[in-house]
Amino acid sequence: MCGCCSSDPDPDEIDCRIGARSSSPRREECVLERAEGAGRATHADKARAFTIARGECVEAAAAVEIAAVCGSASDADVERVAVLADRLVAMLTRLIR
């Protein structure tokens, strides 16, 4: 359900420009959070940064899915990103523990 309305958003009403633009900054945030986590001293600090990076990774993959719905990305792009995101999420989950 959409946070700003009482029903699920219609895929035809999605602002495609937002989905297309948001994937690159989210990908960059994920990389920056991974680097930040590696530089932390305590396990709790590292886990926090890696948890944020994992969330950014999932958001970036979702942005590519939105871009595909809008026609800005192909199904092959979505599949490739999904495979990479799954691997990255698994790695980050192991680093969090």
N, CA, C and O atoms as CSV, one atom per row, in Angstrom:
chain,resi,resn,atom,element,x,y,z
A,1,MET,N,N,0.845,-1.189,0.000
A,1,MET,CA,C,0.000,0.000,0.000
A,1,MET,C,C,0.881,1.239,0.000
A,1,MET,O,O,1.908,1.281,0.676
A,2,CYS,N,N,0.492,2.198,-0.726
A,2,CYS,CA,C,1.223,3.449,-0.836
A,2,CYS,C,C,1.107,4.230,0.478
A,2,CYS,O,O,0.048,4.233,1.106
A,3,GLY,N,N,2.181,4.883,0.889
A,3,GLY,CA,C,2.169,5.625,2.135
A,3,GLY,C,C,1.351,6.902,2.071
A,3,GLY,O,O,1.015,7.461,3.114
A,4,CYS,N,N,1.022,7.377,0.886
A,4,CYS,CA,C,0.330,8.657,0.774
A,4,CYS,C,C,-1.132,8.506,0.363
A,4,CYS,O,O,-1.836,9.507,0.229
A,5,CYS,N,N,-1.590,7.304,0.164
A,5,CYS,CA,C,-2.982,7.124,-0.213
A,5,CYS,C,C,-3.523,5.844,0.405
A,5,CYS,O,O,-2.772,5.111,1.047
A,6,SER,N,N,-4.768,5.568,0.232
A,6,SER,CA,C,-5.390,4.431,0.894
A,6,SER,C,C,-5.460,3.188,0.029
A,6,SER,O,O,-6.078,2.201,0.427
A,7,SER,N,N,-4.847,3.212,-1.138
A,7,SER,CA,C,-4.890,2.036,-2.002
A,7,SER,C,C,-3.538,1.797,-2.640
A,7,SER,O,O,-2.668,2.668,-2.614
A,8,ASP,N,N,-3.363,0.623,-3.210
A,8,ASP,CA,C,-2.125,0.322,-3.922
A,8,ASP,C,C,-2.007,1.242,-5.123
A,8,ASP,O,O,-2.994,1.500,-5.812
A,9,PRO,N,N,-0.790,1.743,-5.379
A,9,PRO,CA,C,-0.641,2.630,-6.536
A,9,PRO,C,C,-0.789,1.850,-7.836
A,9,PRO,O,O,-0.378,0.694,-7.934
A,10,ASP,N,N,-1.367,2.484,-8.806
A,10,ASP,CA,C,-1.498,1.906,-10.138
A,10,ASP,C,C,-0.138,2.003,-10.819
A,10,ASP,O,O,0.437,3.089,-10.881
A,11,PRO,N,N,0.400,0.868,-11.340
A,11,PRO,CA,C,1.712,0.939,-11.996
A,11,PRO,C,C,1.780,1.976,-13.105
A,11,PRO,O,O,2.853,2.513,-13.380
A,12,ASP,N,N,0.652,2.266,-13.746
A,12,ASP,CA,C,0.651,3.273,-14.807
A,12,ASP,C,C,0.813,4.684,-14.257
A,12,ASP,O,O,1.143,5.603,-15.005
A,13,GLU,N,N,0.583,4.868,-12.946
A,13,GLU,CA,C,0.671,6.190,-12.348
A,13,GLU,C,C,2.018,6.444,-11.671
A,13,GLU,O,O,2.238,7.528,-11.130
A,14,ILE,N,N,2.912,5.472,-11.693
A,14,ILE,CA,C,4.221,5.631,-11.068
A,14,ILE,C,C,5.007,6.681,-11.838
A,14,ILE,O,O,5.026,6.679,-13.068
A,15,ASP,N,N,5.655,7.577,-11.100
A,15,ASP,CA,C,6.512,8.575,-11.744
A,15,ASP,C,C,7.794,7.874,-12.161
A,15,ASP,O,O,8.680,7.654,-11.336
A,16,CYS,N,N,7.895,7.525,-13.429
A,16,CYS,CA,C,9.009,6.725,-13.930
A,16,CYS,C,C,10.340,7.440,-13.789
A,16,CYS,O,O,11.376,6.791,-13.651
A,17,ARG,N,N,10.331,8.748,-13.820
A,17,ARG,CA,C,11.593,9.475,-13.694
A,17,ARG,C,C,12.202,9.262,-12.320
A,17,ARG,O,O,13.426,9.203,-12.195
A,18,ILE,N,N,11.376,9.146,-11.284
A,18,ILE,CA,C,11.898,8.917,-9.936
A,18,ILE,C,C,12.573,7.559,-9.877
A,18,ILE,O,O,13.680,7.451,-9.352
A,19,GLY,N,N,11.937,6.518,-10.402
A,19,GLY,CA,C,12.516,5.179,-10.381
A,19,GLY,C,C,13.813,5.109,-11.153
A,19,GLY,O,O,14.761,4.465,-10.704
A,20,ALA,N,N,13.877,5.751,-12.294
A,20,ALA,CA,C,15.081,5.701,-13.121
A,20,ALA,C,C,16.231,6.453,-12.474
A,20,ALA,O,O,17.378,6.011,-12.544
A,21,ARG,N,N,15.942,7.577,-11.848
A,21,ARG,CA,C,17.003,8.376,-11.244
A,21,ARG,C,C,17.481,7.802,-9.924
A,21,ARG,O,O,18.643,7.989,-9.563
A,22,SER,N,N,16.620,7.110,-9.196
A,22,SER,CA,C,16.966,6.722,-7.839
A,22,SER,C,C,17.891,5.525,-7.759
A,22,SER,O,O,18.502,5.313,-6.711
A,23,SER,N,N,18.025,4.727,-8.814
A,23,SER,CA,C,18.846,3.527,-8.695
A,23,SER,C,C,20.331,3.852,-8.525
A,23,SER,O,O,21.000,3.209,-7.716
A,24,SER,N,N,20.857,4.814,-9.249
A,24,SER,CA,C,22.276,5.122,-9.148
A,24,SER,C,C,22.652,5.696,-7.780
A,24,SER,O,O,23.620,5.217,-7.190
A,25,PRO,N,N,21.948,6.690,-7.246
A,25,PRO,CA,C,22.302,7.181,-5.906
A,25,PRO,C,C,22.187,6.102,-4.840
A,25,PRO,O,O,22.997,6.073,-3.914
A,26,ARG,N,N,21.198,5.210,-4.945
A,26,ARG,CA,C,21.060,4.150,-3.954
A,26,ARG,C,C,22.215,3.165,-4.056
A,26,ARG,O,O,22.708,2.675,-3.040
A,27,ARG,N,N,22.642,2.876,-5.262
A,27,ARG,CA,C,23.783,1.984,-5.450
A,27,ARG,C,C,25.021,2.616,-4.830
A,27,ARG,O,O,25.806,1.929,-4.177
A,28,GLU,N,N,25.201,3.905,-5.025
A,28,GLU,CA,C,26.347,4.595,-4.447
A,28,GLU,C,C,26.275,4.587,-2.929
A,28,GLU,O,O,27.292,4.399,-2.262
A,29,GLU,N,N,25.085,4.789,-2.377
A,29,GLU,CA,C,24.922,4.749,-0.928
A,29,GLU,C,C,25.294,3.386,-0.375
A,29,GLU,O,O,25.932,3.290,0.674
A,30,CYS,N,N,24.900,2.334,-1.075
A,30,CYS,CA,C,25.221,0.976,-0.638
A,30,CYS,C,C,26.729,0.786,-0.564
A,30,CYS,O,O,27.242,0.239,0.412
A,31,VAL,N,N,27.433,1.233,-1.586
A,31,VAL,CA,C,28.892,1.098,-1.604
A,31,VAL,C,C,29.510,1.921,-0.482
A,31,VAL,O,O,30.423,1.453,0.198
A,32,LEU,N,N,29.027,3.130,-0.282
A,32,LEU,CA,C,29.567,3.980,0.775
A,32,LEU,C,C,29.313,3.388,2.156
A,32,LEU,O,O,30.184,3.448,3.023
A,33,GLU,N,N,28.130,2.818,2.370
A,33,GLU,CA,C,27.822,2.204,3.658
A,33,GLU,C,C,28.701,0.983,3.907
A,33,GLU,O,O,29.124,0.744,5.038
A,34,ARG,N,N,28.980,0.205,2.853
A,34,ARG,CA,C,29.887,-0.941,3.014
A,34,ARG,C,C,31.266,-0.455,3.437
A,34,ARG,O,O,31.882,-1.037,4.330
A,35,ALA,N,N,31.748,0.593,2.809
A,35,ALA,CA,C,33.060,1.136,3.158
A,35,ALA,C,C,33.055,1.671,4.586
A,35,ALA,O,O,34.011,1.471,5.335
A,36,GLU,N,N,31.981,2.346,4.953
A,36,GLU,CA,C,31.878,2.872,6.309
A,36,GLU,C,C,31.887,1.736,7.321
A,36,GLU,O,O,32.543,1.831,8.359
A,37,GLY,N,N,31.167,0.671,7.027
A,37,GLY,CA,C,31.119,-0.473,7.936
A,37,GLY,C,C,32.482,-1.113,8.107
A,37,GLY,O,O,32.847,-1.527,9.208
A,38,ALA,N,N,33.226,-1.193,7.034
A,38,ALA,CA,C,34.559,-1.790,7.108
A,38,ALA,C,C,35.492,-0.955,7.980
A,38,ALA,O,O,36.426,-1.484,8.583
A,39,GLY,N,N,35.237,0.348,8.043
A,39,GLY,CA,C,36.085,1.225,8.831
A,39,GLY,C,C,35.696,1.340,10.292
A,39,GLY,O,O,36.402,1.984,11.068
A,40,ARG,N,N,34.604,0.739,10.677
A,40,ARG,CA,C,34.155,0.810,12.068
A,40,ARG,C,C,34.954,-0.142,12.952
A,40,ARG,O,O,35.443,-1.174,12.492
A,41,ALA,N,N,35.079,0.222,14.236
A,41,ALA,CA,C,35.906,-0.570,15.141
A,41,ALA,C,C,35.120,-1.672,15.854
A,41,ALA,O,O,35.597,-2.803,15.953
A,42,THR,N,N,33.935,-1.358,16.345
A,42,THR,CA,C,33.193,-2.361,17.120
A,42,THR,C,C,32.232,-3.131,16.224
A,42,THR,O,O,31.819,-2.649,15.169
A,43,HIS,N,N,31.885,-4.333,16.665
A,43,HIS,CA,C,30.962,-5.156,15.884
A,43,HIS,C,C,29.605,-4.465,15.735
A,43,HIS,O,O,28.996,-4.513,14.667
A,44,ALA,N,N,29.133,-3.823,16.807
A,44,ALA,CA,C,27.828,-3.147,16.744
A,44,ALA,C,C,27.842,-2.022,15.708
A,44,ALA,O,O,26.878,-1.859,14.960
A,45,ASP,N,N,28.916,-1.253,15.662
A,45,ASP,CA,C,29.027,-0.179,14.671
A,45,ASP,C,C,29.065,-0.743,13.256
A,45,ASP,O,O,28.400,-0.234,12.354
A,46,LYS,N,N,29.861,-1.813,13.073
A,46,LYS,CA,C,29.938,-2.444,11.754
A,46,LYS,C,C,28.577,-2.987,11.341
A,46,LYS,O,O,28.145,-2.790,10.206
A,47,ALA,N,N,27.904,-3.670,12.259
A,47,ALA,CA,C,26.607,-4.270,11.949
A,47,ALA,C,C,25.595,-3.205,11.536
A,47,ALA,O,O,24.811,-3.420,10.612
A,48,ARG,N,N,25.608,-2.061,12.213
A,48,ARG,CA,C,24.678,-0.974,11.870
A,48,ARG,C,C,24.919,-0.478,10.447
A,48,ARG,O,O,23.972,-0.317,9.677
A,49,ALA,N,N,26.176,-0.234,10.095
A,49,ALA,CA,C,26.493,0.259,8.753
A,49,ALA,C,C,26.158,-0.787,7.687
A,49,ALA,O,O,25.647,-0.442,6.622
A,50,PHE,N,N,26.441,-2.059,7.967
A,50,PHE,CA,C,26.129,-3.113,7.002
A,50,PHE,C,C,24.625,-3.303,6.857
A,50,PHE,O,O,24.145,-3.638,5.774
A,51,THR,N,N,23.875,-3.092,7.942
A,51,THR,CA,C,22.413,-3.187,7.867
A,51,THR,C,C,21.849,-2.088,6.969
A,51,THR,O,O,20.950,-2.334,6.164
A,52,ILE,N,N,22.379,-0.887,7.110
A,52,ILE,CA,C,21.947,0.217,6.246
A,52,ILE,C,C,22.298,-0.086,4.794
A,52,ILE,O,O,21.489,0.150,3.897
A,53,ALA,N,N,23.501,-0.607,4.559
A,53,ALA,CA,C,23.924,-0.954,3.194
A,53,ALA,C,C,22.993,-2.006,2.601
A,53,ALA,O,O,22.649,-1.937,1.421
A,54,ARG,N,N,22.581,-2.984,3.420
A,54,ARG,CA,C,21.673,-4.024,2.923
A,54,ARG,C,C,20.341,-3.406,2.500
A,54,ARG,O,O,19.788,-3.777,1.464
A,55,GLY,N,N,19.827,-2.475,3.287
A,55,GLY,CA,C,18.579,-1.799,2.921
A,55,GLY,C,C,18.715,-0.994,1.645
A,55,GLY,O,O,17.810,-0.996,0.810
A,56,GLU,N,N,19.838,-0.305,1.484
A,56,GLU,CA,C,20.080,0.467,0.260
A,56,GLU,C,C,20.154,-0.446,-0.954
A,56,GLU,O,O,19.682,-0.088,-2.033
A,57,CYS,N,N,20.739,-1.613,-0.783
A,57,CYS,CA,C,20.840,-2.580,-1.883
A,57,CYS,C,C,19.451,-3.025,-2.336
A,57,CYS,O,O,19.163,-3.079,-3.532
A,58,VAL,N,N,18.605,-3.340,-1.374
A,58,VAL,CA,C,17.245,-3.772,-1.712
A,58,VAL,C,C,16.483,-2.633,-2.392
A,58,VAL,O,O,15.736,-2.868,-3.342
A,59,GLU,N,N,16.667,-1.407,-1.913
A,59,GLU,CA,C,15.999,-0.264,-2.534
A,59,GLU,C,C,16.485,-0.040,-3.962
A,59,GLU,O,O,15.686,0.282,-4.842
A,60,ALA,N,N,17.777,-0.205,-4.199
A,60,ALA,CA,C,18.313,-0.030,-5.553
A,60,ALA,C,C,17.727,-1.072,-6.500
A,60,ALA,O,O,17.381,-0.755,-7.639
A,61,ALA,N,N,17.614,-2.315,-6.033
A,61,ALA,CA,C,17.017,-3.364,-6.867
A,61,ALA,C,C,15.551,-3.042,-7.156
A,61,ALA,O,O,15.071,-3.263,-8.268
A,62,ALA,N,N,14.849,-2.524,-6.162
A,62,ALA,CA,C,13.449,-2.149,-6.374
A,62,ALA,C,C,13.329,-1.005,-7.375
A,62,ALA,O,O,12.384,-0.973,-8.163
A,63,ALA,N,N,14.275,-0.067,-7.355
A,63,ALA,CA,C,14.245,1.046,-8.301
A,63,ALA,C,C,14.402,0.550,-9.736
A,63,ALA,O,O,13.792,1.097,-10.655
A,64,VAL,N,N,15.223,-0.490,-9.931
A,64,VAL,CA,C,15.381,-1.060,-11.272
A,64,VAL,C,C,14.087,-1.752,-11.695
A,64,VAL,O,O,13.707,-1.691,-12.864
A,65,GLU,N,N,13.409,-2.407,-10.754
A,65,GLU,CA,C,12.124,-3.026,-11.074
A,65,GLU,C,C,11.100,-1.966,-11.483
A,65,GLU,O,O,10.325,-2.170,-12.418
A,66,ILE,N,N,11.103,-0.843,-10.782
A,66,ILE,CA,C,10.194,0.258,-11.140
A,66,ILE,C,C,10.539,0.776,-12.533
A,66,ILE,O,O,9.647,1.043,-13.339
A,67,ALA,N,N,11.827,0.917,-12.812
A,67,ALA,CA,C,12.248,1.376,-14.131
A,67,ALA,C,C,11.780,0.408,-15.217
A,67,ALA,O,O,11.430,0.838,-16.316
A,68,ALA,N,N,11.771,-0.885,-14.924
A,68,ALA,CA,C,11.298,-1.875,-15.893
A,68,ALA,C,C,9.803,-1.731,-16.136
A,68,ALA,O,O,9.343,-1.842,-17.273
A,69,VAL,N,N,9.046,-1.484,-15.077
A,69,VAL,CA,C,7.603,-1.278,-15.231
A,69,VAL,C,C,7.346,-0.065,-16.119
A,69,VAL,O,O,6.392,-0.045,-16.897
A,70,CYS,N,N,8.199,0.937,-15.996
A,70,CYS,CA,C,8.045,2.171,-16.763
A,70,CYS,C,C,8.653,2.078,-18.155
A,70,CYS,O,O,8.500,2.996,-18.960
A,71,GLY,N,N,9.340,0.983,-18.445
A,71,GLY,CA,C,9.943,0.818,-19.757
A,71,GLY,C,C,11.352,1.353,-19.880
A,71,GLY,O,O,11.904,1.377,-20.979
A,72,SER,N,N,11.954,1.786,-18.772
A,72,SER,CA,C,13.308,2.327,-18.810
A,72,SER,C,C,14.380,1.271,-18.605
A,72,SER,O,O,15.566,1.557,-18.770
A,73,ALA,N,N,13.988,0.066,-18.253
A,73,ALA,CA,C,14.939,-1.036,-18.058
A,73,ALA,C,C,14.326,-2.305,-18.634
A,73,ALA,O,O,13.104,-2.456,-18.665
A,74,SER,N,N,15.173,-3.204,-19.083
A,74,SER,CA,C,14.677,-4.451,-19.671
A,74,SER,C,C,14.510,-5.514,-18.588
A,74,SER,O,O,15.002,-5.368,-17.469
A,75,ASP,N,N,13.805,-6.584,-18.947
A,75,ASP,CA,C,13.672,-7.710,-18.033
A,75,ASP,C,C,15.031,-8.325,-17.734
A,75,ASP,O,O,15.261,-8.809,-16.626
A,76,ALA,N,N,15.934,-8.310,-18.712
A,76,ALA,CA,C,17.287,-8.829,-18.504
A,76,ALA,C,C,18.029,-7.987,-17.466
A,76,ALA,O,O,18.776,-8.520,-16.645
A,77,ASP,N,N,17.819,-6.661,-17.507
A,77,ASP,CA,C,18.429,-5.785,-16.503
A,77,ASP,C,C,17.925,-6.136,-15.111
A,77,ASP,O,O,18.701,-6.228,-14.160
A,78,VAL,N,N,16.620,-6.329,-15.005
A,78,VAL,CA,C,16.025,-6.664,-13.720
A,78,VAL,C,C,16.589,-7.978,-13.199
A,78,VAL,O,O,16.925,-8.085,-12.019
A,79,GLU,N,N,16.696,-8.978,-14.069
A,79,GLU,CA,C,17.212,-10.283,-13.659
A,79,GLU,C,C,18.667,-10.171,-13.201
A,79,GLU,O,O,19.047,-10.745,-12.180
A,80,ARG,N,N,19.469,-9.437,-13.951
A,80,ARG,CA,C,20.887,-9.280,-13.593
A,80,ARG,C,C,21.037,-8.572,-12.249
A,80,ARG,O,O,21.836,-8.986,-11.409
A,81,VAL,N,N,20.273,-7.513,-12.053
A,81,VAL,CA,C,20.331,-6.776,-10.793
A,81,VAL,C,C,19.832,-7.651,-9.647
A,81,VAL,O,O,20.398,-7.615,-8.554
A,82,ALA,N,N,18.792,-8.427,-9.879
A,82,ALA,CA,C,18.257,-9.298,-8.836
A,82,ALA,C,C,19.302,-10.316,-8.383
A,82,ALA,O,O,19.448,-10.564,-7.186
A,83,VAL,N,N,20.026,-10.902,-9.331
A,83,VAL,CA,C,21.073,-11.882,-8.989
A,83,VAL,C,C,22.179,-11.211,-8.179
A,83,VAL,O,O,22.621,-11.748,-7.163
A,84,LEU,N,N,22.623,-10.048,-8.624
A,84,LEU,CA,C,23.681,-9.336,-7.906
A,84,LEU,C,C,23.206,-8.879,-6.532
A,84,LEU,O,O,23.947,-8.968,-5.553
A,85,ALA,N,N,21.967,-8.391,-6.459
A,85,ALA,CA,C,21.423,-7.947,-5.177
A,85,ALA,C,C,21.302,-9.111,-4.201
A,85,ALA,O,O,21.604,-8.959,-3.018
A,86,ASP,N,N,20.866,-10.267,-4.681
A,86,ASP,CA,C,20.776,-11.441,-3.809
A,86,ASP,C,C,22.136,-11.794,-3.226
A,86,ASP,O,O,22.254,-12.094,-2.038
A,87,ARG,N,N,23.157,-11.756,-4.066
A,87,ARG,CA,C,24.510,-12.072,-3.595
A,87,ARG,C,C,25.004,-11.037,-2.587
A,87,ARG,O,O,25.599,-11.387,-1.567
A,88,LEU,N,N,24.754,-9.769,-2.878
A,88,LEU,CA,C,25.208,-8.709,-1.987
A,88,LEU,C,C,24.460,-8.751,-0.659
A,88,LEU,O,O,25.069,-8.582,0.398
A,89,VAL,N,N,23.151,-8.972,-0.700
A,89,VAL,CA,C,22.365,-9.069,0.536
A,89,VAL,C,C,22.857,-10.244,1.380
A,89,VAL,O,O,22.966,-10.124,2.600
A,90,ALA,N,N,23.153,-11.376,0.742
A,90,ALA,CA,C,23.671,-12.532,1.481
A,90,ALA,C,C,25.011,-12.196,2.150
A,90,ALA,O,O,25.239,-12.543,3.309
A,91,MET,N,N,25.889,-11.517,1.407
A,91,MET,CA,C,27.188,-11.151,1.957
A,91,MET,C,C,27.028,-10.204,3.145
A,91,MET,O,O,27.648,-10.393,4.192
A,92,LEU,N,N,26.185,-9.181,2.969
A,92,LEU,CA,C,25.982,-8.211,4.038
A,92,LEU,C,C,25.333,-8.854,5.259
A,92,LEU,O,O,25.661,-8.504,6.393
A,93,THR,N,N,24.418,-9.788,5.036
A,93,THR,CA,C,23.778,-10.479,6.148
A,93,THR,C,C,24.828,-11.258,6.943
A,93,THR,O,O,24.790,-11.258,8.173
A,94,ARG,N,N,25.753,-11.914,6.265
A,94,ARG,CA,C,26.821,-12.634,6.967
A,94,ARG,C,C,27.723,-11.652,7.742
A,94,ARG,O,O,28.164,-11.954,8.850
A,95,LEU,N,N,27.984,-10.502,7.161
A,95,LEU,CA,C,28.827,-9.516,7.846
A,95,LEU,C,C,28.133,-8.917,9.071
A,95,LEU,O,O,28.798,-8.520,10.028
A,96,ILE,N,N,26.814,-8.852,9.045
A,96,ILE,CA,C,26.053,-8.306,10.171
A,96,ILE,C,C,26.127,-9.225,11.381
A,96,ILE,O,O,26.169,-8.756,12.519
A,97,ARG,N,N,26.144,-10.524,11.142
A,97,ARG,CA,C,26.123,-11.500,12.259
A,97,ARG,C,C,27.398,-11.559,13.014
A,97,ARG,O,O,27.516,-12.329,13.968
